[in-house]
């Protein structure tokens, strides 16, 4: 996925994503150093099934603990 840095507003960069130019505010601190307006960024978004499963297990364990606590 590609995005262009449209402008900077405070601590955020306004990015325009792909040809549809979907606008998002992205924290400047998470961008490479020395980026400037007009620079093109590449993003790679992928699903992490292992981490998703681990997160579901953590949440399930927390809910179970809360349910046990509330029954006391």
N, CA, C and O atoms as a MOPAC input file, in Angstrom:
PM7 MOZYME 1SCF
protein

 N      0.85600 1    -1.16300 1     0.00000 1
 C      0.00000 1     0.00000 1     0.00000 1
 C      0.90400 1     1.22900 1     0.00000 1
 O      1.92800 1     1.25100 1     0.68200 1
 N      0.53400 1     2.22300 1    -0.74500 1
 C      1.30500 1     3.46400 1    -0.81900 1
 C      0.50200 1     4.62800 1    -0.25300 1
 O     -0.72700 1     4.66600 1    -0.32400 1
 N      1.24700 1     5.57700 1     0.31400 1
 C      0.64400 1     6.80400 1     0.82800 1
 C      1.58800 1     7.95200 1     0.53500 1
 O      2.80700 1     7.78400 1     0.50400 1
 N      1.00700 1     9.11800 1     0.32100 1
 C      1.80600 1    10.32700 1     0.14000 1
 C      1.60700 1    11.20600 1     1.37000 1
 O      0.50100 1    11.31200 1     1.90100 1
 N      2.69500 1    11.83600 1     1.81500 1
 C      2.57600 1    12.79000 1     2.91600 1
 C      2.04000 1    14.09000 1     2.32400 1
 O      2.73200 1    14.78100 1     1.57700 1
 N      0.79700 1    14.40600 1     2.67200 1
 C      0.14900 1    15.60800 1     2.15700 1
 C      0.63800 1    16.85200 1     2.88200 1
 O      0.96900 1    17.86600 1     2.26700 1
 N      0.67500 1    16.74300 1     4.24100 1
 C      1.09200 1    17.89900 1     5.05000 1
 C      1.30900 1    17.42500 1     6.48500 1
 O      0.98400 1    16.29600 1     6.85300 1
 N      1.86600 1    18.32900 1     7.27200 1
 C      2.05700 1    18.07900 1     8.69500 1
 C      1.16500 1    19.02000 1     9.48700 1
 O      1.05400 1    20.20400 1     9.17000 1
 N      0.53000 1    18.47900 1    10.52200 1
 C     -0.30800 1    19.27400 1    11.42300 1
 C      0.06000 1    18.88000 1    12.84700 1
 O     -0.33400 1    17.81800 1    13.32800 1
 N      0.81500 1    19.74100 1    13.51400 1
 C      1.23800 1    19.44000 1    14.87700 1
 C      2.09400 1    18.19400 1    14.92000 1
 O      3.10200 1    18.10000 1    14.22000 1
 N      1.69500 1    17.24400 1    15.73500 1
 C      2.44900 1    16.01000 1    15.90400 1
 C      2.04300 1    14.92700 1    14.90100 1
 O      2.46200 1    13.77700 1    15.02700 1
 N      1.23100 1    15.29000 1    13.91100 1
 C      0.72800 1    14.31100 1    12.95400 1
 C      1.09200 1    14.67100 1    11.52300 1
 O      1.23000 1    15.84100 1    11.16400 1
 N      1.24400 1    13.62600 1    10.71900 1
 C      1.37300 1    13.78300 1     9.27800 1
 C      0.03500 1    13.37400 1     8.68400 1
 O     -0.52600 1    12.34400 1     9.05900 1
 N     -0.46900 1    14.16400 1     7.77300 1
 C     -1.70000 1    13.81800 1     7.07300 1
 C     -1.28900 1    13.02800 1     5.83200 1
 O     -0.62300 1    13.54700 1     4.93600 1
 N     -1.70100 1    11.75900 1     5.80200 1
 C     -1.35500 1    10.87200 1     4.69300 1
 C     -2.56700 1    10.66200 1     3.79800 1
 O     -3.69800 1    10.57000 1     4.27300 1
 N     -2.31500 1    10.59000 1     2.51000 1
 C     -3.34500 1    10.24000 1     1.53800 1
 C     -3.00800 1     8.84700 1     1.02100 1
 O     -1.95900 1     8.63100 1     0.41500 1
 N     -3.91300 1     7.90800 1     1.27100 1
 C     -3.66400 1     6.50600 1     0.97800 1
 C     -4.18400 1     6.13400 1    -0.40300 1
 O     -5.34100 1     6.37900 1    -0.74400 1
 N     -3.28500 1     5.53000 1    -1.19400 1
 C     -3.59900 1     4.98300 1    -2.51200 1
 C     -4.30500 1     6.01400 1    -3.40900 1
 O     -4.35100 1     7.20300 1    -3.09600 1
 N     -4.83700 1     5.53700 1    -4.50100 1
 C     -5.45800 1     6.43600 1    -5.48700 1
 C     -6.75700 1     7.04500 1    -4.98900 1
 O     -7.16400 1     8.11200 1    -5.44800 1
 N     -7.41600 1     6.36100 1    -4.03800 1
 C     -8.66700 1     6.90200 1    -3.48500 1
 C     -8.39700 1     8.10800 1    -2.59300 1
 O     -9.31500 1     8.85500 1    -2.25600 1
 N     -7.12600 1     8.29500 1    -2.21000 1
 C     -6.69700 1     9.39100 1    -1.35100 1
 C     -7.46600 1     9.43200 1    -0.03300 1
 O     -7.89000 1    10.49400 1     0.42300 1
 N     -7.63900 1     8.24500 1     0.57400 1
 C     -8.22700 1     8.17600 1     1.90300 1
 C     -7.26800 1     8.88200 1     2.85100 1
 O     -6.07500 1     8.58200 1     2.87400 1
 N     -7.78700 1     9.81100 1     3.62400 1
 C     -6.94500 1    10.64300 1     4.48900 1
 C     -6.87000 1    10.05700 1     5.88700 1
 O     -7.89500 1     9.73300 1     6.48800 1
 N     -5.64800 1     9.92000 1     6.40600 1
 C     -5.47700 1     9.50200 1     7.79500 1
 C     -4.43300 1    10.39600 1     8.45400 1
 O     -3.51100 1    10.88500 1     7.80100 1
 N     -4.59400 1    10.60000 1     9.75200 1
 C     -3.60100 1    11.31600 1    10.55200 1
 C     -2.69900 1    10.26400 1    11.18100 1
 O     -3.17500 1     9.36300 1    11.87200 1
 N     -1.40500 1    10.37700 1    10.94500 1
 C     -0.44400 1     9.38500 1    11.39300 1
 C      0.59300 1    10.07400 1    12.26800 1
 O      1.10200 1    11.12900 1    11.89000 1
 N      0.92400 1     9.50200 1    13.43900 1
 C      1.90400 1    10.15000 1    14.32200 1
 C      3.25500 1    10.33500 1    13.63100 1
 O      3.81500 1     9.38300 1    13.08600 1
 N      3.77100 1    11.55800 1    13.65500 1
 C      5.06900 1    11.84000 1    13.02800 1
 C      6.18100 1    11.01900 1    13.65900 1
 O      7.13000 1    10.63600 1    12.97400 1
 N      6.07700 1    10.74100 1    14.95700 1
 C      7.13400 1    10.00800 1    15.65100 1
 C      7.29200 1     8.58200 1    15.12100 1
 O      8.31800 1     7.94500 1    15.35900 1
 N      6.29000 1     8.08100 1    14.41000 1
 C      6.34400 1     6.71900 1    13.87900 1
 C      6.84400 1     6.67600 1    12.43300 1
 O      6.93700 1     5.60200 1    11.84000 1
 N      7.15900 1     7.82300 1    11.87700 1
 C      7.65000 1     7.90000 1    10.50500 1
 C      9.17600 1     7.90800 1    10.48100 1
 O      9.81100 1     8.25800 1    11.47600 1
 N      9.76700 1     7.52500 1     9.35400 1
 C     11.22700 1     7.62700 1     9.23800 1
 C     11.67100 1     9.07900 1     9.40300 1
 O     10.91800 1    10.01100 1     9.12000 1
 N     12.90000 1     9.24800 1     9.86500 1
 C     13.43100 1    10.60000 1    10.01700 1
 C     13.54000 1    11.29000 1     8.65600 1
 O     13.69000 1    10.64400 1     7.61900 1
 N     13.46300 1    12.58800 1     8.69400 1
 C     13.68200 1    13.44700 1     7.52700 1
 C     12.65100 1    13.29100 1     6.40800 1
 O     12.92800 1    13.66500 1     5.26800 1
 N     11.46600 1    12.74700 1     6.70800 1
 C     10.43600 1    12.71700 1     5.66900 1
 C      9.89500 1    14.12300 1     5.48400 1
 O      9.97400 1    14.96100 1     6.38200 1
 N      9.35000 1    14.36200 1     4.31300 1
 C      8.82700 1    15.69200 1     4.01600 1
 C      7.55700 1    15.56600 1     3.19200 1
 O      7.24000 1    14.49700 1     2.67100 1
 N      6.83900 1    16.67100 1     3.08400 1
 C      5.62400 1    16.69400 1     2.27100 1
 C      5.95500 1    16.23200 1     0.86000 1
 O      6.97100 1    16.61700 1     0.28200 1
 N      5.07200 1    15.39600 1     0.31800 1
 C      5.25800 1    14.88600 1    -1.03100 1
 C      5.97200 1    13.54000 1    -1.08000 1
 O      5.94100 1    12.86500 1    -2.10900 1
 N      6.62200 1    13.13400 1     0.02900 1
 C      7.28500 1    11.82700 1     0.05300 1
 C      6.25000 1    10.71100 1    -0.02700 1
 O      5.14400 1    10.83100 1     0.50000 1
 N      6.62600 1     9.63400 1    -0.68800 1
 C      5.77900 1     8.45200 1    -0.82100 1
 C      6.23900 1     7.41800 1     0.20200 1
 O      7.43100 1     7.13600 1     0.32800 1
 N      5.28000 1     6.86200 1     0.92300 1
 C      5.55800 1     5.82700 1     1.91800 1
 C      4.91400 1     4.52200 1     1.46800 1
 O      3.87300 1     4.52600 1     0.81000 1
 N      5.53700 1     3.41200 1     1.82600 1
 C      4.96100 1     2.09100 1     1.57200 1
 C      4.58100 1     1.46700 1     2.91100 1
 O      5.34800 1     1.51500 1     3.87200 1
 N      3.38700 1     0.88200 1     2.96000 1
 C      2.89800 1     0.19500 1     4.14200 1
 C      2.62200 1    -1.25400 1     3.78200 1
 O      2.12700 1    -1.56400 1     2.69800 1
 N      2.95200 1    -2.12600 1     4.71500 1
 C      2.64200 1    -3.53600 1     4.56400 1
 C      1.81600 1    -3.95200 1     5.77100 1
 O      2.32800 1    -3.99000 1     6.88900 1
 N      0.55400 1    -4.26200 1     5.55700 1
 C     -0.33300 1    -4.66800 1     6.63500 1
 C     -0.63500 1    -6.14400 1     6.43800 1
 O     -1.09200 1    -6.56900 1     5.37700 1
 N     -0.37000 1    -6.91500 1     7.48700 1
 C     -0.64400 1    -8.34500 1     7.38100 1
 C     -1.24300 1    -8.85200 1     8.67900 1
 O     -1.00900 1    -8.29500 1     9.75200 1
 N     -2.00800 1    -9.90000 1     8.56200 1
 C     -2.64200 1   -10.54300 1     9.70200 1
 C     -1.62000 1   -11.40000 1    10.42900 1
 O     -0.80800 1   -12.07800 1     9.79800 1
 N     -1.65900 1   -11.37100 1    11.76000 1
 C     -0.78200 1   -12.20300 1    12.58400 1
 C     -1.67000 1   -13.18600 1    13.35100 1
 O     -2.08700 1   -12.89500 1    14.47200 1
 N     -1.96200 1   -14.34900 1    12.75400 1
 C     -2.89600 1   -15.28800 1    13.38700 1
 C     -2.40000 1   -15.80400 1    14.74000 1
 O     -3.21000 1   -16.02600 1    15.64100 1
 N     -1.09300 1   -15.99800 1    14.90200 1
 C     -0.57100 1   -16.48600 1    16.17900 1
 C     -0.80600 1   -15.47200 1    17.29000 1
 O     -1.24300 1   -15.83400 1    18.38300 1
 N     -0.52000 1   -14.21500 1    17.01600 1
 C     -0.72300 1   -13.16900 1    18.02200 1
 C     -2.21200 1   -12.95700 1    18.28700 1
 O     -2.60500 1   -12.67100 1    19.41800 1
 N     -3.03900 1   -13.09400 1    17.25900 1
 C     -4.48600 1   -12.97300 1    17.43400 1
 C     -4.98400 1   -14.05500 1    18.38500 1
 O     -5.76600 1   -13.77300 1    19.29400 1
 N     -4.53900 1   -15.27900 1    18.18300 1
 C     -4.94100 1   -16.38200 1    19.06600 1
 C     -4.47100 1   -16.15100 1    20.49000 1
 O     -5.22600 1   -16.38200 1    21.43500 1
 N     -3.23800 1   -15.69900 1    20.65700 1
 C     -2.70600 1   -15.43100 1    21.98900 1
 C     -3.51300 1   -14.33800 1    22.68100 1
 O     -3.79100 1   -14.43200 1    23.87600 1
 N     -3.88800 1   -13.30100 1    21.93300 1
 C     -4.68800 1   -12.20100 1    22.49000 1
 C     -6.06400 1   -12.71500 1    22.91100 1
 O     -6.55800 1   -12.36200 1    23.98200 1
 N     -6.67500 1   -13.53800 1    22.08200 1
 C     -7.98700 1   -14.10000 1    22.42100 1
 C     -7.89500 1   -14.93000 1    23.69800 1
 O     -8.79400 1   -14.87500 1    24.53700 1
 N     -6.82300 1   -15.69200 1    23.84900 1
 C     -6.63800 1   -16.49800 1    25.05300 1
 C     -6.46200 1   -15.60500 1    26.28500 1
 O     -7.04300 1   -15.88100 1    27.33600 1
 N     -5.66100 1   -14.53100 1    26.16200 1
 C     -5.47200 1   -13.61000 1    27.28300 1
 C     -6.79000 1   -12.97100 1    27.71100 1
 O     -7.08600 1   -12.87500 1    28.90200 1
 N     -7.57000 1   -12.53900 1    26.74000 1
 C     -8.85500 1   -11.90900 1    27.04700 1
 C     -9.79900 1   -12.92200 1    27.68100 1
 O    -10.49100 1   -12.60900 1    28.65000 1
 N     -9.82600 1   -14.12400 1    27.14200 1
 C    -10.66600 1   -15.17600 1    27.71800 1
 C    -10.29400 1   -15.47300 1    29.16000 1
 O    -11.17300 1   -15.64200 1    30.00500 1
 N     -9.00400 1   -15.53800 1    29.45000 1
 C     -8.54900 1   -15.77900 1    30.81800 1
 C     -8.95700 1   -14.64700 1    31.75400 1
 O     -9.37000 1   -14.89000 1    32.88800 1
 N     -8.84200 1   -13.41600 1    31.27700 1
 C     -9.25500 1   -12.27200 1    32.10200 1
 C    -10.75500 1   -12.30200 1    32.38500 1
 O    -11.18200 1   -12.04800 1    33.51100 1
 N    -11.55100 1   -12.61100 1    31.36700 1
 C    -13.00700 1   -12.69700 1    31.56100 1
 C    -13.35500 1   -13.79600 1    32.54900 1
 O    -14.24200 1   -13.62500 1    33.38500 1
 N    -12.66700 1   -14.91500 1    32.45800 1
 C    -12.90200 1   -16.02300 1    33.37700 1
 C    -12.58200 1   -15.60500 1    34.81200 1
 O    -13.33800 1   -15.91800 1    35.73200 1
 N    -11.46400 1   -14.89700 1    35.00800 1
 C    -11.09600 1   -14.42500 1    36.34600 1
 C    -12.14100 1   -13.44700 1    36.88500 1
 O    -12.50500 1   -13.50600 1    38.05900 1
 N    -12.62100 1   -12.54600 1    36.02000 1
 C    -13.64300 1   -11.58700 1    36.45100 1
 C    -14.93300 1   -12.29300 1    36.83000 1
 O    -15.56900 1   -11.94000 1    37.82300 1
 N    -15.32000 1   -13.28300 1    36.05000 1
 C    -16.55100 1   -14.02500 1    36.34700 1
 C    -16.42700 1   -14.76200 1    37.68000 1
 O    -17.37600 1   -14.77400 1    38.46300 1
 N    -15.28600 1   -15.36900 1    37.94800 1
 C    -15.07000 1   -16.05800 1    39.21300 1
 C    -15.10000 1   -15.06100 1    40.38400 1
 O    -15.66900 1   -15.34700 1    41.43700 1
 N    -14.48700 1   -13.90200 1    40.18500 1
 C    -14.43100 1   -12.88300 1    41.23400 1
 C    -15.84600 1   -12.36400 1    41.55700 1
 O    -16.18500 1   -12.15000 1    42.72100 1
 N    -16.65800 1   -12.16700 1    40.51500 1
 C    -18.00600 1   -11.62300 1    40.71100 1
 C    -18.95200 1   -12.64100 1    41.37200 1
 O    -19.97700 1   -12.24300 1    41.92500 1
 N    -18.63700 1   -13.91800 1    41.32700 1
 C    -19.47900 1   -14.94500 1    41.93800 1
 C    -19.21500 1   -15.09900 1    43.43200 1
 O    -19.97200 1   -15.76200 1    44.14000 1
 N    -18.13400 1   -14.48100 1    43.90100 1
 C    -17.77400 1   -14.61000 1    45.31900 1
 C    -18.64200 1   -13.71200 1    46.16800 1
 O    -18.49000 1   -13.68100 1    47.39000 1

